[in-house]
Structure formats: C-alpha cells, structure tokens
Amino acid sequence: MTVPPDDLPIYRILTGPDDAAFCHRVSAALQMGYQLYGSPAVTFNGQNVIVAQAIIWGGSTLVSVG
C-alpha cells in the first residue's frame, strides 16, 4: 500500500499518557505500516507523564524545511 489507509496522513504524532493504551496505539500504527520518526518526547503535567511519538507512513521521506 503506497498511502495510509482510511485517509490518514503520511505524518502523524501520537500523544497521550504513558500507559498501556498509548503503547497499544503506537504498536497498532507500526503494524499498519507506519514507522517511528525521531525520538519520543516526554513531559509531566503535574499528574501524569505525557508522551509523544512522531510516525511516518512506511516508505515516506520527509524533507526538512527551513
């Protein structure tokens, strides 16, 4: 498949609490054909650890602008 399914974008950033549900979302995206893009980001909002992980569709090449 050359484009992501369900009209999903080529580049996505997944965010949420650092829990099993977030890990399952990332795993599902990888199984769908996305690849990790860069390192995860982690912060603390005063109550929970919040994580973010960028992903790109397999075979995509992102070009840095600027």
mmCIF file of the N, C-alpha and C atoms, coordinates in Angstrom:
data_MODEL
# 
_entry.id   MODEL 
# 
loop_
_atom_site.group_PDB 
_atom_site.id 
_atom_site.type_symbol 
_atom_site.label_atom_id 
_atom_site.label_alt_id 
_atom_site.label_comp_id 
_atom_site.label_asym_id 
_atom_site.label_entity_id 
_atom_site.label_seq_id 
_atom_site.pdbx_PDB_ins_code 
_atom_site.Cartn_x 
_atom_site.Cartn_y 
_atom_site.Cartn_z 
_atom_site.occupancy 
_atom_site.B_iso_or_equiv 
_atom_site.pdbx_formal_charge 
_atom_site.auth_seq_id 
_atom_site.auth_comp_id 
_atom_site.auth_asym_id 
_atom_site.auth_atom_id 
_atom_site.pdbx_PDB_model_num 
ATOM 1   N N  . MET A 1 1  ? 0.851  -1.166 0.000  1.00 0.00 ? 1  MET A N  1 
ATOM 2   C CA . MET A 1 1  ? 0.000  0.000  0.000  1.00 0.00 ? 1  MET A CA 1 
ATOM 3   C C  . MET A 1 1  ? 0.899  1.233  0.000  1.00 0.00 ? 1  MET A C  1 
ATOM 4   N N  . THR A 1 2  ? 0.688  2.153  -0.935 1.00 0.00 ? 2  THR A N  1 
ATOM 5   C CA . THR A 1 2  ? 1.564  3.315  -1.052 1.00 0.00 ? 2  THR A CA 1 
ATOM 6   C C  . THR A 1 2  ? 1.073  4.510  -0.250 1.00 0.00 ? 2  THR A C  1 
ATOM 7   N N  . VAL A 1 3  ? -0.156 4.496  0.170  1.00 0.00 ? 3  VAL A N  1 
ATOM 8   C CA . VAL A 1 3  ? -0.687 5.579  1.002  1.00 0.00 ? 3  VAL A CA 1 
ATOM 9   C C  . VAL A 1 3  ? -1.331 4.974  2.241  1.00 0.00 ? 3  VAL A C  1 
ATOM 10  N N  . PRO A 1 4  ? -1.376 5.735  3.322  1.00 0.00 ? 4  PRO A N  1 
ATOM 11  C CA . PRO A 1 4  ? -2.003 5.203  4.531  1.00 0.00 ? 4  PRO A CA 1 
ATOM 12  C C  . PRO A 1 4  ? -3.490 4.922  4.311  1.00 0.00 ? 4  PRO A C  1 
ATOM 13  N N  . PRO A 1 5  ? -4.040 3.956  5.029  1.00 0.00 ? 5  PRO A N  1 
ATOM 14  C CA . PRO A 1 5  ? -5.465 3.641  4.893  1.00 0.00 ? 5  PRO A CA 1 
ATOM 15  C C  . PRO A 1 5  ? -6.339 4.681  5.592  1.00 0.00 ? 5  PRO A C  1 
ATOM 16  N N  . ASP A 1 6  ? -7.613 4.658  5.271  1.00 0.00 ? 6  ASP A N  1 
ATOM 17  C CA . ASP A 1 6  ? -8.623 5.468  5.964  1.00 0.00 ? 6  ASP A CA 1 
ATOM 18  C C  . ASP A 1 6  ? -8.335 6.961  5.916  1.00 0.00 ? 6  ASP A C  1 
ATOM 19  N N  . ASP A 1 7  ? -7.704 7.438  4.840  1.00 0.00 ? 7  ASP A N  1 
ATOM 20  C CA . ASP A 1 7  ? -7.378 8.860  4.692  1.00 0.00 ? 7  ASP A CA 1 
ATOM 21  C C  . ASP A 1 7  ? -6.511 9.405  5.821  1.00 0.00 ? 7  ASP A C  1 
ATOM 22  N N  . LEU A 1 8  ? -5.723 8.550  6.454  1.00 0.00 ? 8  LEU A N  1 
ATOM 23  C CA . LEU A 1 8  ? -4.802 9.012  7.488  1.00 0.00 ? 8  LEU A CA 1 
ATOM 24  C C  . LEU A 1 8  ? -3.649 9.761  6.828  1.00 0.00 ? 8  LEU A C  1 
ATOM 25  N N  . PRO A 1 9  ? -3.072 10.749 7.502  1.00 0.00 ? 9  PRO A N  1 
ATOM 26  C CA . PRO A 1 9  ? -1.954 11.490 6.923  1.00 0.00 ? 9  PRO A CA 1 
ATOM 27  C C  . PRO A 1 9  ? -0.669 10.665 6.918  1.00 0.00 ? 9  PRO A C  1 
ATOM 28  N N  . ILE A 1 10 ? 0.272  11.064 6.073  1.00 0.00 ? 10 ILE A N  1 
ATOM 29  C CA . ILE A 1 10 ? 1.566  10.391 5.999  1.00 0.00 ? 10 ILE A CA 1 
ATOM 30  C C  . ILE A 1 10 ? 2.342  10.605 7.293  1.00 0.00 ? 10 ILE A C  1 
ATOM 31  N N  . TYR A 1 11 ? 2.268  11.808 7.840  1.00 0.00 ? 11 TYR A N  1 
ATOM 32  C CA . TYR A 1 11 ? 2.956  12.139 9.091  1.00 0.00 ? 11 TYR A CA 1 
ATOM 33  C C  . TYR A 1 11 ? 1.923  12.273 10.194 1.00 0.00 ? 11 TYR A C  1 
ATOM 34  N N  . ARG A 1 12 ? 2.184  11.639 11.306 1.00 0.00 ? 12 ARG A N  1 
ATOM 35  C CA . ARG A 1 12 ? 1.285  11.745 12.465 1.00 0.00 ? 12 ARG A CA 1 
ATOM 36  C C  . ARG A 1 12 ? 2.128  11.877 13.720 1.00 0.00 ? 12 ARG A C  1 
ATOM 37  N N  . ILE A 1 13 ? 1.545  12.482 14.735 1.00 0.00 ? 13 ILE A N  1 
ATOM 38  C CA . ILE A 1 13 ? 2.178  12.489 16.047 1.00 0.00 ? 13 ILE A CA 1 
ATOM 39  C C  . ILE A 1 13 ? 1.153  11.981 17.043 1.00 0.00 ? 13 ILE A C  1 
ATOM 40  N N  . LEU A 1 14 ? 1.507  10.917 17.708 1.00 0.00 ? 14 LEU A N  1 
ATOM 41  C CA . LEU A 1 14 ? 0.628  10.306 18.698 1.00 0.00 ? 14 LEU A CA 1 
ATOM 42  C C  . LEU A 1 14 ? 1.010  10.853 20.068 1.00 0.00 ? 14 LEU A C  1 
ATOM 43  N N  . THR A 1 15 ? 0.019  11.259 20.851 1.00 0.00 ? 15 THR A N  1 
ATOM 44  C CA . THR A 1 15 ? 0.273  11.792 22.184 1.00 0.00 ? 15 THR A CA 1 
ATOM 45  C C  . THR A 1 15 ? -0.689 11.170 23.177 1.00 0.00 ? 15 THR A C  1 
ATOM 46  N N  . GLY A 1 16 ? -0.282 11.161 24.426 1.00 0.00 ? 16 GLY A N  1 
ATOM 47  C CA . GLY A 1 16 ? -1.168 10.670 25.469 1.00 0.00 ? 16 GLY A CA 1 
ATOM 48  C C  . GLY A 1 16 ? -0.407 10.299 26.716 1.00 0.00 ? 16 GLY A C  1 
ATOM 49  N N  . PRO A 1 17 ? -1.142 9.897  27.749 1.00 0.00 ? 17 PRO A N  1 
ATOM 50  C CA . PRO A 1 17 ? -0.493 9.439  28.975 1.00 0.00 ? 17 PRO A CA 1 
ATOM 51  C C  . PRO A 1 17 ? 0.394  8.222  28.690 1.00 0.00 ? 17 PRO A C  1 
ATOM 52  N N  . ASP A 1 18 ? 1.478  8.120  29.441 1.00 0.00 ? 18 ASP A N  1 
ATOM 53  C CA . ASP A 1 18 ? 2.393  6.991  29.277 1.00 0.00 ? 18 ASP A CA 1 
ATOM 54  C C  . ASP A 1 18 ? 1.786  5.766  29.954 1.00 0.00 ? 18 ASP A C  1 
ATOM 55  N N  . ASP A 1 19 ? 0.921  5.077  29.198 1.00 0.00 ? 19 ASP A N  1 
ATOM 56  C CA . ASP A 1 19 ? 0.245  3.899  29.740 1.00 0.00 ? 19 ASP A CA 1 
ATOM 57  C C  . ASP A 1 19 ? 0.141  2.828  28.662 1.00 0.00 ? 19 ASP A C  1 
ATOM 58  N N  . ALA A 1 20 ? -0.452 1.719  29.013 1.00 0.00 ? 20 ALA A N  1 
ATOM 59  C CA . ALA A 1 20 ? -0.575 0.606  28.062 1.00 0.00 ? 20 ALA A CA 1 
ATOM 60  C C  . ALA A 1 20 ? -1.381 1.004  26.831 1.00 0.00 ? 20 ALA A C  1 
ATOM 61  N N  . ALA A 1 21 ? -2.401 1.838  27.006 1.00 0.00 ? 21 ALA A N  1 
ATOM 62  C CA . ALA A 1 21 ? -3.225 2.255  25.868 1.00 0.00 ? 21 ALA A CA 1 
ATOM 63  C C  . ALA A 1 21 ? -2.387 3.015  24.841 1.00 0.00 ? 21 ALA A C  1 
ATOM 64  N N  . PHE A 1 22 ? -1.497 3.894  25.313 1.00 0.00 ? 22 PHE A N  1 
ATOM 65  C CA . PHE A 1 22 ? -0.629 4.621  24.388 1.00 0.00 ? 22 PHE A CA 1 
ATOM 66  C C  . PHE A 1 22 ? 0.297  3.654  23.655 1.00 0.00 ? 22 PHE A C  1 
ATOM 67  N N  . CYS A 1 23 ? 0.892  2.732  24.392 1.00 0.00 ? 23 CYS A N  1 
ATOM 68  C CA . CYS A 1 23 ? 1.778  1.742  23.770 1.00 0.00 ? 23 CYS A CA 1 
ATOM 69  C C  . CYS A 1 23 ? 1.037  0.913  22.724 1.00 0.00 ? 23 CYS A C  1 
ATOM 70  N N  . HIS A 1 24 ? -0.205 0.564  22.994 1.00 0.00 ? 24 HIS A N  1 
ATOM 71  C CA . HIS A 1 24 ? -1.014 -0.187 22.024 1.00 0.00 ? 24 HIS A CA 1 
ATOM 72  C C  . HIS A 1 24 ? -1.300 0.657  20.782 1.00 0.00 ? 24 HIS A C  1 
ATOM 73  N N  . ARG A 1 25 ? -1.534 1.970  20.948 1.00 0.00 ? 25 ARG A N  1 
ATOM 74  C CA . ARG A 1 25 ? -1.764 2.848  19.790 1.00 0.00 ? 25 ARG A CA 1 
ATOM 75  C C  . ARG A 1 25 ? -0.528 2.907  18.897 1.00 0.00 ? 25 ARG A C  1 
ATOM 76  N N  . VAL A 1 26 ? 0.642  3.036  19.516 1.00 0.00 ? 26 VAL A N  1 
ATOM 77  C CA . VAL A 1 26 ? 1.881  3.063  18.734 1.00 0.00 ? 26 VAL A CA 1 
ATOM 78  C C  . VAL A 1 26 ? 2.088  1.716  18.047 1.00 0.00 ? 26 VAL A C  1 
ATOM 79  N N  . SER A 1 27 ? 1.893  0.630  18.768 1.00 0.00 ? 27 SER A N  1 
ATOM 80  C CA . SER A 1 27 ? 2.058  -0.709 18.187 1.00 0.00 ? 27 SER A CA 1 
ATOM 81  C C  . SER A 1 27 ? 1.101  -0.941 17.025 1.00 0.00 ? 27 SER A C  1 
ATOM 82  N N  . ALA A 1 28 ? -0.146 -0.495 17.167 1.00 0.00 ? 28 ALA A N  1 
ATOM 83  C CA . ALA A 1 28 ? -1.128 -0.650 16.087 1.00 0.00 ? 28 ALA A CA 1 
ATOM 84  C C  . ALA A 1 28 ? -0.699 0.135  14.854 1.00 0.00 ? 28 ALA A C  1 
ATOM 85  N N  . ALA A 1 29 ? -0.164 1.335  15.049 1.00 0.00 ? 29 ALA A N  1 
ATOM 86  C CA . ALA A 1 29 ? 0.298  2.133  13.911 1.00 0.00 ? 29 ALA A CA 1 
ATOM 87  C C  . ALA A 1 29 ? 1.472  1.448  13.218 1.00 0.00 ? 29 ALA A C  1 
ATOM 88  N N  . LEU A 1 30 ? 2.381  0.863  13.990 1.00 0.00 ? 30 LEU A N  1 
ATOM 89  C CA . LEU A 1 30 ? 3.514  0.146  13.396 1.00 0.00 ? 30 LEU A CA 1 
ATOM 90  C C  . LEU A 1 30 ? 3.034  -1.067 12.604 1.00 0.00 ? 30 LEU A C  1 
ATOM 91  N N  . GLN A 1 31 ? 2.070  -1.792 13.137 1.00 0.00 ? 31 GLN A N  1 
ATOM 92  C CA . GLN A 1 31 ? 1.518  -2.948 12.425 1.00 0.00 ? 31 GLN A CA 1 
ATOM 93  C C  . GLN A 1 31 ? 0.800  -2.518 11.149 1.00 0.00 ? 31 GLN A C  1 
ATOM 94  N N  . MET A 1 32 ? 0.233  -1.316 11.156 1.00 0.00 ? 32 MET A N  1 
ATOM 95  C CA . MET A 1 32 ? -0.483 -0.792 9.998  1.00 0.00 ? 32 MET A CA 1 
ATOM 96  C C  . MET A 1 32 ? 0.480  -0.437 8.866  1.00 0.00 ? 32 MET A C  1 
ATOM 97  N N  . GLY A 1 33 ? 1.748  -0.159 9.211  1.00 0.00 ? 33 GLY A N  1 
ATOM 98  C CA . GLY A 1 33 ? 2.735  0.187  8.190  1.00 0.00 ? 33 GLY A CA 1 
ATOM 99  C C  . GLY A 1 33 ? 3.469  1.490  8.450  1.00 0.00 ? 33 GLY A C  1 
ATOM 100 N N  . TYR A 1 34 ? 3.159  2.159  9.558  1.00 0.00 ? 34 TYR A N  1 
ATOM 101 C CA . TYR A 1 34 ? 3.888  3.368  9.928  1.00 0.00 ? 34 TYR A CA 1 
ATOM 102 C C  . TYR A 1 34 ? 5.238  2.984  10.511 1.00 0.00 ? 34 TYR A C  1 
ATOM 103 N N  . GLN A 1 35 ? 6.170  3.948  10.498 1.00 0.00 ? 35 GLN A N  1 
ATOM 104 C CA . GLN A 1 35 ? 7.490  3.770  11.094 1.00 0.00 ? 35 GLN A CA 1 
ATOM 105 C C  . GLN A 1 35 ? 7.716  4.889  12.098 1.00 0.00 ? 35 GLN A C  1 
ATOM 106 N N  . LEU A 1 36 ? 8.484  4.595  13.150 1.00 0.00 ? 36 LEU A N  1 
ATOM 107 C CA . LEU A 1 36 ? 8.828  5.636  14.109 1.00 0.00 ? 36 LEU A CA 1 
ATOM 108 C C  . LEU A 1 36 ? 9.647  6.706  13.407 1.00 0.00 ? 36 LEU A C  1 
ATOM 109 N N  . TYR A 1 37 ? 9.422  7.963  13.785 1.00 0.00 ? 37 TYR A N  1 
ATOM 110 C CA . TYR A 1 37 ? 10.163 9.080  13.205 1.00 0.00 ? 37 TYR A CA 1 
ATOM 111 C C  . TYR A 1 37 ? 10.723 9.908  14.356 1.00 0.00 ? 37 TYR A C  1 
ATOM 112 N N  . GLY A 1 38 ? 12.005 9.781  14.600 1.00 0.00 ? 38 GLY A N  1 
ATOM 113 C CA . GLY A 1 38 ? 12.635 10.514 15.688 1.00 0.00 ? 38 GLY A CA 1 
ATOM 114 C C  . GLY A 1 38 ? 12.400 9.858  17.039 1.00 0.00 ? 38 GLY A C  1 
ATOM 115 N N  . SER A 1 39 ? 12.873 10.535 18.049 1.00 0.00 ? 39 SER A N  1 
ATOM 116 C CA . SER A 1 39 ? 12.763 10.037 19.416 1.00 0.00 ? 39 SER A CA 1 
ATOM 117 C C  . SER A 1 39 ? 11.449 10.479 20.038 1.00 0.00 ? 39 SER A C  1 
ATOM 118 N N  . PRO A 1 40 ? 10.959 9.737  21.016 1.00 0.00 ? 40 PRO A N  1 
ATOM 119 C CA . PRO A 1 40 ? 9.758  10.179 21.715 1.00 0.00 ? 40 PRO A CA 1 
ATOM 120 C C  . PRO A 1 40 ? 10.071 11.394 22.588 1.00 0.00 ? 40 PRO A C  1 
ATOM 121 N N  . ALA A 1 41 ? 9.048  12.186 22.855 1.00 0.00 ? 41 ALA A N  1 
ATOM 122 C CA . ALA A 1 41 ? 9.150  13.311 23.790 1.00 0.00 ? 41 ALA A CA 1 
ATOM 123 C C  . ALA A 1 41 ? 8.342  12.954 25.024 1.00 0.00 ? 41 ALA A C  1 
ATOM 124 N N  . VAL A 1 42 ? 8.840  13.363 26.182 1.00 0.00 ? 42 VAL A N  1 
ATOM 125 C CA . VAL A 1 42 ? 8.188  13.032 27.446 1.00 0.00 ? 42 VAL A CA 1 
ATOM 126 C C  . VAL A 1 42 ? 8.119  14.288 28.305 1.00 0.00 ? 42 VAL A C  1 
ATOM 127 N N  . THR A 1 43 ? 6.969  14.512 28.936 1.00 0.00 ? 43 THR A N  1 
ATOM 128 C CA . THR A 1 43 ? 6.806  15.629 29.859 1.00 0.00 ? 43 THR A CA 1 
ATOM 129 C C  . THR A 1 43 ? 5.918  15.183 31.012 1.00 0.00 ? 43 THR A C  1 
ATOM 130 N N  . PHE A 1 44 ? 5.827  16.027 32.009 1.00 0.00 ? 44 PHE A N  1 
ATOM 131 C CA . PHE A 1 44 ? 4.986  15.745 33.174 1.00 0.00 ? 44 PHE A CA 1 
ATOM 132 C C  . PHE A 1 44 ? 4.044  16.922 33.352 1.00 0.00 ? 44 PHE A C  1 
ATOM 133 N N  . ASN A 1 45 ? 2.737  16.657 33.421 1.00 0.00 ? 45 ASN A N  1 
ATOM 134 C CA . ASN A 1 45 ? 1.755  17.736 33.514 1.00 0.00 ? 45 ASN A CA 1 
ATOM 135 C C  . ASN A 1 45 ? 1.313  18.031 34.947 1.00 0.00 ? 45 ASN A C  1 
ATOM 136 N N  . GLY A 1 46 ? 2.036  17.527 35.920 1.00 0.00 ? 46 GLY A N  1 
ATOM 137 C CA . GLY A 1 46 ? 1.669  17.723 37.311 1.00 0.00 ? 46 GLY A CA 1 
ATOM 138 C C  . GLY A 1 46 ? 0.943  16.534 37.905 1.00 0.00 ? 46 GLY A C  1 
ATOM 139 N N  . GLN A 1 47 ? 0.386  15.693 37.030 1.00 0.00 ? 47 GLN A N  1 
ATOM 140 C CA . GLN A 1 47 ? -0.307 14.490 37.481 1.00 0.00 ? 47 GLN A CA 1 
ATOM 141 C C  . GLN A 1 47 ? 0.175  13.239 36.766 1.00 0.00 ? 47 GLN A C  1 
ATOM 142 N N  . ASN A 1 48 ? 0.404  13.361 35.459 1.00 0.00 ? 48 ASN A N  1 
ATOM 143 C CA . ASN A 1 48 ? 0.743  12.196 34.634 1.00 0.00 ? 48 ASN A CA 1 
ATOM 144 C C  . ASN A 1 48 ? 1.962  12.476 33.770 1.00 0.00 ? 48 ASN A C  1 
ATOM 145 N N  . VAL A 1 49 ? 2.671  11.421 33.418 1.00 0.00 ? 49 VAL A N  1 
ATOM 146 C CA . VAL A 1 49 ? 3.702  11.505 32.389 1.00 0.00 ? 49 VAL A CA 1 
ATOM 147 C C  . VAL A 1 49 ? 2.981  11.452 31.048 1.00 0.00 ? 49 VAL A C  1 
ATOM 148 N N  . ILE A 1 50 ? 3.268  12.429 30.180 1.00 0.00 ? 50 ILE A N  1 
ATOM 149 C CA . ILE A 1 50 ? 2.656  12.513 28.851 1.00 0.00 ? 50 ILE A CA 1 
ATOM 150 C C  . ILE A 1 50 ? 3.758  12.264 27.828 1.00 0.00 ? 50 ILE A C  1 
ATOM 151 N N  . VAL A 1 51 ? 3.472  11.421 26.855 1.00 0.00 ? 51 VAL A N  1 
ATOM 152 C CA . VAL A 1 51 ? 4.456  11.094 25.827 1.00 0.00 ? 51 VAL A CA 1 
ATOM 153 C C  . VAL A 1 51 ? 3.928  11.475 24.449 1.00 0.00 ? 51 VAL A C  1 
ATOM 154 N N  . ALA A 1 52 ? 4.866  11.686 23.542 1.00 0.00 ? 52 ALA A N  1 
ATOM 155 C CA . ALA A 1 52 ? 4.542  11.969 22.148 1.00 0.00 ? 52 ALA A CA 1 
ATOM 156 C C  . ALA A 1 52 ? 5.519  11.191 21.278 1.00 0.00 ? 52 ALA A C  1 
ATOM 157 N N  . GLN A 1 53 ? 5.007  10.607 20.203 1.00 0.00 ? 53 GLN A N  1 
ATOM 158 C CA . GLN A 1 53 ? 5.858  9.879  19.263 1.00 0.00 ? 53 GLN A CA 1 
ATOM 159 C C  . GLN A 1 53 ? 5.414  10.208 17.851 1.00 0.00 ? 53 GLN A C  1 
ATOM 160 N N  . ALA A 1 54 ? 6.338  10.750 17.062 1.00 0.00 ? 54 ALA A N  1 
ATOM 161 C CA . ALA A 1 54 ? 6.056  11.016 15.659 1.00 0.00 ? 54 ALA A CA 1 
ATOM 162 C C  . ALA A 1 54 ? 6.205  9.722  14.873 1.00 0.00 ? 54 ALA A C  1 
ATOM 163 N N  . ILE A 1 55 ? 5.346  9.554  13.870 1.00 0.00 ? 55 ILE A N  1 
ATOM 164 C CA . ILE A 1 55 ? 5.406  8.393  12.982 1.00 0.00 ? 55 ILE A CA 1 
ATOM 165 C C  . ILE A 1 55 ? 5.185  8.866  11.553 1.00 0.00 ? 55 ILE A C  1 
ATOM 166 N N  . ILE A 1 56 ? 5.782  8.154  10.605 1.00 0.00 ? 56 ILE A N  1 
ATOM 167 C CA . ILE A 1 56 ? 5.548  8.431  9.187  1.00 0.00 ? 56 ILE A CA 1 
ATOM 168 C C  . ILE A 1 56 ? 5.153  7.132  8.500  1.00 0.00 ? 56 ILE A C  1 
ATOM 169 N N  . TRP A 1 57 ? 4.419  7.292  7.417  1.00 0.00 ? 57 TRP A N  1 
ATOM 170 C CA . TRP A 1 57 ? 3.998  6.135  6.646  1.00 0.00 ? 57 TRP A CA 1 
ATOM 171 C C  . TRP A 1 57 ? 5.221  5.478  6.034  1.00 0.00 ? 57 TRP A C  1 
ATOM 172 N N  . GLY A 1 58 ? 5.291  4.148  6.070  1.00 0.00 ? 58 GLY A N  1 
ATOM 173 C CA . GLY A 1 58 ? 6.419  3.387  5.540  1.00 0.00 ? 58 GLY A CA 1 
ATOM 174 C C  . GLY A 1 58 ? 6.768  3.793  4.122  1.00 0.00 ? 58 GLY A C  1 
ATOM 175 N N  . GLY A 1 59 ? 8.031  4.032  3.886  1.00 0.00 ? 59 GLY A N  1 
ATOM 176 C CA . GLY A 1 59 ? 8.496  4.414  2.558  1.00 0.00 ? 59 GLY A CA 1 
ATOM 177 C C  . GLY A 1 59 ? 8.460  5.902  2.309  1.00 0.00 ? 59 GLY A C  1 
ATOM 178 N N  . SER A 1 60 ? 7.896  6.669  3.237  1.00 0.00 ? 60 SER A N  1 
ATOM 179 C CA . SER A 1 60 ? 7.826  8.118  3.080  1.00 0.00 ? 60 SER A CA 1 
ATOM 180 C C  . SER A 1 60 ? 9.165  8.739  3.433  1.00 0.00 ? 60 SER A C  1 
ATOM 181 N N  . THR A 1 61 ? 9.458  9.846  2.785  1.00 0.00 ? 61 THR A N  1 
ATOM 182 C CA . THR A 1 61 ? 10.643 10.620 3.110  1.00 0.00 ? 61 THR A CA 1 
ATOM 183 C C  . THR A 1 61 ? 10.200 12.041 3.394  1.00 0.00 ? 61 THR A C  1 
ATOM 184 N N  . LEU A 1 62 ? 10.431 12.504 4.609  1.00 0.00 ? 62 LEU A N  1 
ATOM 185 C CA . LEU A 1 62 ? 10.088 13.872 4.959  1.00 0.00 ? 62 LEU A CA 1 
ATOM 186 C C  . LEU A 1 62 ? 11.299 14.750 4.723  1.00 0.00 ? 62 LEU A C  1 
ATOM 187 N N  . VAL A 1 63 ? 11.057 15.938 4.190  1.00 0.00 ? 63 VAL A N  1 
ATOM 188 C CA . VAL A 1 63 ? 12.120 16.886 3.895  1.00 0.00 ? 63 VAL A CA 1 
ATOM 189 C C  . VAL A 1 63 ? 12.051 17.999 4.924  1.00 0.00 ? 63 VAL A C  1 
ATOM 190 N N  . SER A 1 64 ? 13.177 18.319 5.516  1.00 0.00 ? 64 SER A N  1 
ATOM 191 C CA . SER A 1 64 ? 13.237 19.408 6.485  1.00 0.00 ? 64 SER A CA 1 
ATOM 192 C C  . SER A 1 64 ? 13.114 20.738 5.754  1.00 0.00 ? 64 SER A C  1 
ATOM 193 N N  . VAL A 1 65 ? 12.259 21.613 6.269  1.00 0.00 ? 65 VAL A N  1 
ATOM 194 C CA . VAL A 1 65 ? 12.055 22.932 5.674  1.00 0.00 ? 65 VAL A CA 1 
ATOM 195 C C  . VAL A 1 65 ? 12.617 23.961 6.639  1.00 0.00 ? 65 VAL A C  1 
ATOM 196 N N  . GLY A 1 66 ? 13.386 24.903 6.104  1.00 0.00 ? 66 GLY A N  1 
ATOM 197 C CA . GLY A 1 66 ? 13.859 25.986 6.966  1.00 0.00 ? 66 GLY A CA 1 
ATOM 198 C C  . GLY A 1 66 ? 15.281 26.014 7.091  1.00 0.00 ? 66 GLY A C  1 
# 
